[in-house]
Amino acid sequence: MSGSTWTQMYTWSDPATGSSEFPTTSVTIGASGYYVRVVSNSVGFSGGAGFTVTGETSSTTTYTSETQNLTYTWNLY
């Protein structure tokens, strides 16, 4: 058993949706969150940089990443 899940904490955009700053020539969107990875103990995964152990059973270990900030900018010209 193994898999990763993205847990989103919040999102944002600049300029903010509904803002009086529209129209604009570029928009930046962003999201913050973290990954949760459940790994079978038989795999031998040790977490990796940025992950900590947040749960264990006899057959699996759960790792949670540090908070990740993702952004993307669209230029509208």
N, C-alpha and C positions, 0 to 999 in steps of 0.2 A: 504494500500500500504506500503510495507516495503521491503528492500533489501540492500545488501552491494556490493560495487564494489571496486576491488583492482586497484589502479592507480600506475603503475610502473614508477619510475623516472630514474633508471639506473640499469645495471647488471655488474658483474665482475667475473673474475675467477683468481685463483692463483695456478699454474703459468698461465699467460695469454695465451690464444689460439694463436698458432703460435710462441710462445716463444721458445728460444733456450734452455730453461730449461727442455723441454720434451726430452726423456722419464722420467717419474717420478713415484713414488709409491703412491702418493696421489694428489687429486685435490680438491680444495675448490671453490665452486661457491657461489655467493651472489647476492642479489637484495635489493634495497631500494625503498620504496614507501609508500603509505598511503591508508587507507580505507575511502570511502565515503558511508555513510549510510543515506538513505531516509526513514523516519518513519512517518506513519500516526499519526496525532495528537491524534486520539482516542485511541492509544495504551498506551500512558502514559510513554513512554521511556524518560529518562532524560539525555541521552548521555553516562554516564559512565566515568570512569577514562580514561584520554588520549584523549577524544573527545571534540571538541568545536562546537558550532552552527555556521554554515556558510551560512545558508539560511532558510527562512521561507515563507510559503504561508498560506492561510487560512486552508488548509487541511493537509499539511505535514511540517516537519522540517528536514533539512539536517544537518548532523553532519560529521565532518572530523576529522580523527585521527591524532595524532602526527606521524611523520615519523617513519616507522618500518624498521629495518634492519634484513633480513633473510639470514642465511648462512647454508651450508651443506658441509661436507667433506666426500669424498669417498676415502677409502684406497684400493689400487689396488693390494693387495697381499693376 
